[in-house]
């Protein structure tokens, strides 16, 4: 990612970020503003609840453990433990100029970033090849057996099922 040593000429404007995914400028891990650890206090589950609670109770420990504080715009990386204040930059486009037909290069995730996004989303790779006409939406008629905020490798919902190798 390119680093500038000085701010480009710009004017200030109002912006409030709620939903975004970015790469940590320090360690390169992907950070999702919406994602928070499981087991979060019920009062901090929605973005508006987090913003309100952070404004009213800024010194509460639960506020300081938020990965993304929507009130102060503070982003905390749990991997390298650095904090950043996130902002927004808008670039003007020429009136009557050509309309963009492709995404800017820094908005297209690399293969590593795509895999990290998939991991954060809880997705799985199928081990069998998709064939035309195959069904892709699965229903698992079982209850999750993971303890609150933890992972159970025998859970029928969250554990990746692999065929047993006969020995």
Rosetta blueprint (number, residue, H / E / L):
1 X L
2 X L
3 X L
4 X L
5 X L
6 X L
7 X L
8 X L
9 X L
10 X L
11 X L
12 X L
13 X L
14 X L
15 X L
16 X L
17 X L
18 X L
19 X L
20 X L
21 X E
22 X E
23 X E
24 X L
25 X L
26 X L
27 X L
28 X L
29 X L
30 X E
31 X E
32 X E
33 X L
34 X L
35 X L
36 X L
37 X L
38 X L
39 X L
40 X L
41 X L
42 X H
43 X H
44 X H
45 X L
46 X L
47 X H
48 X H
49 X H
50 X H
51 X H
52 X H
53 X H
54 X H
55 X H
56 X H
57 X L
58 X L
59 X L
60 X L
61 X H
62 X H
63 X H
64 X H
65 X L
66 X L
67 X L
68 X E
69 X E
70 X L
71 X L
72 X L
73 X L
74 X E
75 X E
76 X E
77 X L
78 X L
79 X L
80 X L
81 X L
82 X L
83 X E
84 X E
85 X E
86 X L
87 X L
88 X L
89 X L
90 X L
91 X L
92 X L
93 X L
94 X L
95 X L
96 X L
97 X L
98 X L
99 X L
100 X L
101 X L
102 X L
103 X L
104 X L
105 X H
106 X H
107 X H
108 X L
109 X L
110 X L
111 X H
112 X H
113 X H
114 X H
115 X H
116 X H
117 X H
118 X H
119 X H
120 X H
121 X H
122 X L
123 X L
124 X L
125 X L
126 X L
127 X L
128 X L
129 X L
130 X L
131 X L
132 X L
133 X L
134 X L
135 X L
136 X L
137 X L
138 X L
139 X L
140 X L
141 X L
142 X L
143 X L
144 X L
145 X L
146 X L
147 X L
148 X L
149 X L
150 X L
151 X L
152 X L
153 X L
154 X L
155 X L
156 X L
157 X L
158 X L
159 X L
160 X L
161 X L
162 X L
163 X L
164 X L
165 X L
166 X L
167 X L
